[in-house]
């Protein structure tokens, strides 16, 4: 038997500590047995595998759920008692929640700025009543610049085109100029096409 198989066999034997030999397999893992496994340090994934292998399906009581949560600290152990359908439903629900979080990007408020382009740079003027901090600017989707100071209300800044650099450190050539500008600050975002 390979070393990997021996280790797996030992882990599975430890996982079945809460199960008795005399009981039929479908009654093997009890809530008390699973609590004991978790208290002895058996990992949740091994515990879930033991429950699933035993075929035990039950709806834990409130006290049993509390005991399982305190001992195991993992919802998948509780869901495993409800059977493979409940485990699959919980996994599918987690995937859907993750997709929803991904699909709904954070919508930031619009910054109140006046932006103009000259032959050598971009002028950004704060027309709001609040300072803008953490300003990051992206020109043409490939060149970026981070304003090192806050932009105070009623204040402006002139950023030379050569201050915008791509990932390779190459400066934005003034002959190209800025076609699109995206600005993101801690307070919101702004975009403009020239």
Secondary structure, 3 states (H helix, E strand, C coil): CCHHHHHHHHHHHHHHHHCCCCCCHHHCCCHHHHHHHHHCCCCHHHHHHHHHHHCCCCCCCHHHHHHHHHHHCCHHHHHHHCCHHHHHHHHHHHHHHHHHHHHCCCCCCECCEEEEECCCEEEEEECCCCCECCCEEEECCCEEEECCCCECCCCEEEEEHHHCECCCCCECCCCCCCCEEEEEECCEEEEEEC
